[in-house]
Amino acid sequence: MRLIFKMIVICIVVAGLTGYGGYLMTGRPVWDLVSLPKMPKFEGVSKPALPGSADGFDRVYKWTDAEGVLHYSSEPPADEILAEELNINSNTNVVSAVEPQRDEPEPQAKPEAPAEQNEVAPPLYTPEGVKQVMEDAKDVQRLLNERMESQRKALDNL
């Protein structure tokens, strides 16, 4: 079984190297397994019609049926149903654009903070902000260590 596997691998490697060597000498593949004929040109054939009208607006019909369900369709409803015709510009984005952030923040009315919290934290992505985050992390680690010690003492006393 191993001998068969080794022979198959050797044949694949030899075939690959032979093809690559032929490509290096001639500049084209040695084994051109797929030679497709060129596609015929379709001259005089009209393009398929795109949805919407020539002015770039799609016509949509909106109506409410007898049960109060709102319907939208590109085809008008039956003649006895009164429908509103909407012209929608298909060249516009239906997702609202995101407002870019301004360089200067707009002044906003801030609620009064308690006296002990009057410090304004520096922005996070400044050297001062990073230092503040590191100090806060060290304080949290210190609190966790104290809590772990108190729990260990409580367990030792049991």
N, C-alpha and C positions, 0 to 999 in steps of 0.2 A: 504494500500500500504506500509506504514512504517512497519507494523507488518510482512509482507512477507519479506521485506528487512532484518529486524532484525533476522528473523528465518534463512534465508540463511546465513547470516554472522556468526551466532552462530554455524550452522552445519559445516561451513568451518573451524572455529576455533577448534571445537571438533575433527574433522577429522585430522587436522594438529597436534594437541597435542597427539592424539592417535598414529599416525604414528611415531612421534618423541619419545614418550615413549617406543614404541616397538623397535625402533632402539637403544635406550639407553640400553635396557635389552638384546637384542640379538646381536647387532652389525651389523645387516643387515636390509635393508628396509622391513617393514611389507607388504606393497603393492608393489610387484614387477610386475608392469603392463606390462613391456616389457622384455620378456625373449627371447633374440635372440639366435638362434643356432650358434655354432661356425662356422666360415667360413672355407670351405675346403681349403687345401693347394694345390697349383697348381705346382706340381712337374713335371719336364720334359717339361714345357712350356718355350719357349725362350722369352727373353725380347724383347720389340719392338725396332726396329732400330732407333737410334738417327740420327738427321741430321748431315751431314758432313762425313768426311772419318775417318778411324781408326787412322790416325796420328794427329787428332785434328784440321785439317784445313778444312774450308768450301770452296767449289769450286763455284765461282761466275763468270758469263759471262757478259761482258760489250761490248756493240756495239752501233753504231749510225745508225739510219735508214735513208732512202732517204730524209726525211724532216728535218733531222738534229737533231732529238730528241734522247737524250742519254737514253739507256735502261740498266737495271741491272736485271739479272735473275739467278735462280739456275739451270735452264734448258737451254741447248744450243739452239741457234736460228736455223732457217732452214739452210740447207747446203750451200745455195748460199750467206748467210750473213757472212761476216768475223767478228768474235768476239774475243775479248781478254779474255783469261782465267786468273782469279785472284784467288789466294789461300789466304784466310783470316784466320788467327789464331782465332778460336772462344774462346780461353782461355784468351784473352787479353781484357783489359778494353778499350772501345771505347771513353770514356770521358777522357780528359787530366787530369793528376794529378795536384793538386795545389801545387805550390812551397812553402815550408815552409819559414817563415820569418827568416832572419838571425839575430843573436844577435847584430851584428854591422852593422849599415846602410852603404851602399856603398856611397862613396863621389860622389855628383852630382854637376854639374856646376849650380850655382844659379844665376838668373838674379840680376843685381844691383838694390837694393831697394833705394827709395828716402831717403834723410838724416833723415827725421822725423820717418821713419819706420825701422830703423836699429835694433830695439830691437827684440830679438828672443824670441818668446813665449815659455814657458816651456811646455813639454808634458802634455796632459790633465790628465792623470792618475797618476799624482804625487801630493803631497801636494801643491807644488807651483802652479801647473796647476789648481788645484781646487780653490785655493785662487784667481788666476787671473780670472777665470770664474765668481766667485762670485762678484769680484770688477766690472767686465764688466757688470754684470747683474744689480748691484746697479746704475751704470752710466746710463744704459738704463732706469731704473725706474725713476731716477732723471730727465732725458730728457722728459720722458712721462708726469711726473707731471708738469714740466714747460710748456709743450705744452698745457696740459689740462687747466692750469691756464690762459694762454694767450687766449685760446678759450672761456673760461668762461667770461673773461673781455670783449672780443669782443662781446659776446652775451648780456652782461649787458649793453653795450653802445648802443645797437640797440633801 
